[in-house]
Amino acid sequence: MSCLICKLNNAGNLPKIFYLDYEKDGPMVLGIAPQDASDRLIMFQNRFDNLFRKYITYTGGEELFGLPVTQYPQLLEIKKQLVLLQKLYGLYNTVIETVNGYYDILQIKLFIFDLFS
């Protein structure tokens, strides 16, 4: 049982490290390009998913053994932010792909025009 408590105490540091990294290098850092933010979102979403799985496992273990359940409100807030950012950057990426598709069509039409003139 003491080994479990030690692991739970060590697991409490994982969200803190993630919070610091998210604030410092996350997708919501001011002044970065939208494409960089989109790339960072993918990276931090993967890290968050791993961390959230551990959170679910550890809180389940705390409940199972009658330990006080550790709350991480900032983790739940980041989850909400990541869901909204995924929607935002999903739309952004779709718009960029569509606009780039228009440029490709325009280039093909110009190429065809050059062939017939």
Disulfide bonds with the S-S distance in Angstrom:
none
